[in-house]
């Protein structure tokens, strides 16, 4: 008996396909499903998509795909799966649409967030090590001033091994960071109002409030999703508690940290800030954070990496196959918790 095939409308451009699929997983998707690629000579708009989606069981999207509005979903009664071959789906699916169409119809959603989290977690740990070891300072001292082991720059200190690391939110990325930190024998504090105490204990984490986390940590790493209630979550009261020679890493979203407060506290030189994200991006040329020697700003690249990107394609194919079998799949977006997720 032949296995049922999904009829898939595939929106990503060829360059995105090459980014997230290895040849094996792309061939497997096309072998096990009927994949109809969007003709990119036609504008991929919500209006144009609405005219076609009713013919398909699944929709594959990516960065730049149109919003899935009421108009798009009203007639898409065959739809079983929306598979996003990238990260967050929030730009594409409003909470209202989720409640009005997806949940009642049993439409499932895949996101590559978990795969990208692998790359972000690797970058986060690298930023921690770079920050605590003052590598940028040593590199610039030698490159720009020819000074070998500048006595003004510490060559010893509390590095990642044996340190106390505070994680703001136990998100998907944070959980991968926790896994990577285990060999470094760290003590891990976590602030997450939604993390059950039993789960925190199972993961060997110490739940604390934000003040305690900032006061006790050698390294603070921010992983909270950007929601209305998390804008400016980290402000002057917290930043003022950062200890001497500590490191603040942010790979979540810039607006989670009050930038005015960050400028004031960073000017003390008390800590190193490593920011993969800012608000806005990029910062204006005259923004004071760009001039401070203890602030390292990266161009929002923590999520990049072949490993995580290729994992998106693999998990997406497995999601399409699981939908046919009516089984769980890795990367499924919990629609009942949609307003709380990143």
Protein Blocks (a to p, Z undefined) as FASTA:
>chain_A
ZZdddddddfbdfklmmmmpcfklmmmmmmmpccddddfkbccdfklmmmmmmmpcbdcd
dehiacddfklmmmmmmbmbdcdfbfdfklmmcfklmmmmmmmnopacddfklmmmmmmm
mmmmmmmmmmmnommmmmmmmmmnopghiakbccbdcdfeopacddehjafklmmmmmmm
mmnopacddddfklcfklmmmnopacddfklmmmmpmbdcdfbdcdfklgokacfklmmm
pcghiacddfkbfklpcfklmmmmmmnomaccddfbdcdddddfklmklmpmkbccdehi
llgcfklmmmmmmmmmmmmmmmmnopacehiacfklmmmmZZ
